[in-house]
Amino acid sequence: MSATYPAAALLLRPSAAADLPALTALYGWHARHGSGTFELEGPSLEEMARRRDDVLAKGLPWLVAERHGDLLGYAYAAPFRPRLAYRFALEDSIYLAPHAHRQGVGRALLAELIARCEAWGARQMFAVIGDSTNAASIGLHRALGFADVGTMHAAGWKFDRWLDVVIMQRRLGDGDATPPSDCPPAGGRS
């Protein structure tokens, strides 16, 4: 059942350890029922905690959206690739509860994530979107300034069908217009 709340009631905040059961359940739902992730089963609570801790240890944001105590979704940024030359490039991830679609939750989460990543010192953000038919995610990213980079065709097999991966990119801050001032950016990475 979809709950309707006034937009003003939406709270965006950094995730907390107490959110881990809800985060794990939400992601598990997407792993089992959605094509936005290529995982086939959701991770354990311990694995989800490890993933969150890894993001936070790098000084990167992991945000949640809630209304009246109901966790509606989350978004986080992680290094795009592990090699040092990629240290100014991040990849975003965003997952919404099934009842939270078309309420502005995804847009609010992604906009806040972008702002925090710019403040962190990132220069590029990539969206690696599972399933080229994922119109909601593609549309959300496009609405917030991401451009299509390309499609990796038939990159994954899930739900008895081949799934594409859509790559989108958005410049953060000065992007490639100026060299970075510090290596690595604030929040540091090795």
HELIX and SHEET records of a PDB file:
HELIX    1   1 ALA A    7  ALA A    9  5                                   3    
HELIX    2   2 ALA A   17  ASP A   19  5                                   3    
HELIX    3   3 LEU A   20  HIS A   33  1                                  14    
HELIX    4   4 LEU A   45  ALA A   57  1                                  13    
HELIX    5   5 LEU A   84  TYR A   86  5                                   3    
HELIX    6   6 PRO A   98  ALA A  100  5                                   3    
HELIX    7   7 VAL A  105  TRP A  120  1                                  16    
HELIX    8   8 ALA A  135  ALA A  143  1                                   9    
SHEET    1   A 7 LEU A  10  PRO A  14  0                                        
SHEET    2   A 7 TRP A  62  ARG A  67 -1                                        
SHEET    3   A 7 ASP A  70  PRO A  79 -1                                        
SHEET    4   A 7 ALA A  89  LEU A  96 -1                                        
SHEET    5   A 7 GLN A 124  GLY A 130  1                                        
SHEET    6   A 7 ARG A 161  ARG A 171 -1                                        
SHEET    7   A 7 ALA A 147  LYS A 158 -1                                        
END                                                                             
